[in-house]
Amino acid sequence: MQRRSMVSNSSEAHSFGTLLKQWRAQRGFSQLDLALESEVSQRHISFLESGRAKPSREMVLELATVLEIPLRQQNLMLTAAGFAPIHTETDLSAPEMTSIRQALDFLLLQQEPLPAIVVDRYWNLLLTNNGANRLLTTFIHPSRLQTLFCIDGKINLMRVVFHSQGLRPFIANWQEFAGHLLGRMHREANSVGESEQSTLLFDELMSYPGVSEIWNTSNRAAQNTLLLTIHLKQNDLSWQFFSTIATLGTPYDITLQELRIECLFPADEATERNWRHS
């Protein structure tokens, strides 16, 4: 009896109705709001969430569009509703990605000599320019990058930042910067329909010495500065950067939707001068 109950609860937690209700709540929609935006009745939304009604494939996609649900999670909702997933997840090295890779390479090249990277949803480094390689290898020996932080052929940026043998000893504003990243990763790990890999990465970072204390004590109130910077120091070397993050417009592929292009810019004149002339 207990085993059947556990299976039933698990099935209910992953049902279409439960996923719809969670996404609606996360987006701040009432049932009436969603009904009006989707041009269906509030009663039908209620029946979908309770499981009294089954959605058509078109209805799943319409509700997902209104709620701006990511493509990966749209596939989960389709599966939960009894339909096959429709959104592909194509490796960036695939031939059909050639034009995308060329565009990304162009963006990274234009950022030179300043650092720029392309990461996936798990903060794995997919592409870097010379500036980013220079920044990383200034503080971490290239062999250590490959041996300590590389899993499945990809260097994970969050491991590089948080590990005691990574960038952590060189980040002068460590508590503030780490607290911000932990908050961001916590939101990502707890997003509706997020994969277990995000949670495992967050838990791994929390297991590093001193990190859980930062999470429990960091001040998440608004700061009296324009932007959060990363302040890197080593002996007489001092660099401060802020970042911009870009995504690809209107992607229909999961890999492309989850790509993030991050560019670093000098936060002060000293960094501008030292970076270009050191």
Disulfide bonds with the S-S distance in Angstrom:
none
